[in-house]
Amino acid sequence: MKKRIAFFIGFLFGFSILYGAITGEQILKKVDERMIGEKSPQDLKAVMTMKIMSSSGTEKVRKLKTWSKNNPGDKDDWRMMKFMSPPDVENMGFLVRSDDQMYLYLPEFRRIRRIASHNKTESFVGSDFSYEDMGTSGFAEFYKAVLVEENDEEWVLELIRKKGADKPYPRIKMWVSKQSQLPSKMEMYDEDGTLWKVMEEKNEKVNQYWISVKIIMHNKKEGSWSSLNMDNIKVDQGIEDEIFTRRFLKRRVK
């Protein structure tokens, strides 16, 4: 029986290559190209609104400015976020230089905290996004992808974490828009195989680029959700490297 199954899988794999059917790995590479590769903006800046809704219905709204810079070939994009309001988070900053270089500036203590690997699943400033969720965007380096469903508008991928990859989600189910080649929805599972989070994304075209302009993260374990909405998006502005430094992380921004 095992030999028959192995033969059947091998036959399907050979058939897909022979007739040019797209594979899950190829689709995931397309996603990475849009997010951090050659088909993403050289840089981006925007005003962002974060909404946090607790399971009891309590709402918090936060405003921040965000900058990002694409480094094709270097695997990691750079990100800087500076909170503008409300007063309890004003001037707080978050810097991402790579998957293992994340820094949080706490103005109350005038201190920069490096986010250790084992802390990346912690809540990002009280939201349903974790530091990991707010980090760099690539998937292909860390996950193997299999195409499990397809229709006229979307591909559906099953992502399995590669051995040794430092990622909190061992399994992700990802819906990829054929138009934007970006995820429109993701289901993230924990180590026990339980559904942990569901992320929904709205993608729009800004100049020649497809960009995720709104993200909603549902925490299925907590019954809460948070959203990020980007406005005043500007791309390819020639943002200086100085923005993505610990010196700028401590700077007050208006």
Secondary structure by P-SEA (a helix, b strand, c coil): caaaaaaaaaaaaaaaaaaccccaaaaaaaaaaaccccccccbbbbbbbbbbbcccbbbbbbbbbbbbbbbccccbbbbbbbbcccccccccbbbbccccbbbbbbccccbbbbbccccccccccccccccccccccccccccccccccccccbbbbbbbbcccccccccbbbbbbbcccccccbbbbbcccccccbbbbbbbbbccccccccbbbbbccccccccbbbbcccccccccccccccccccccccc
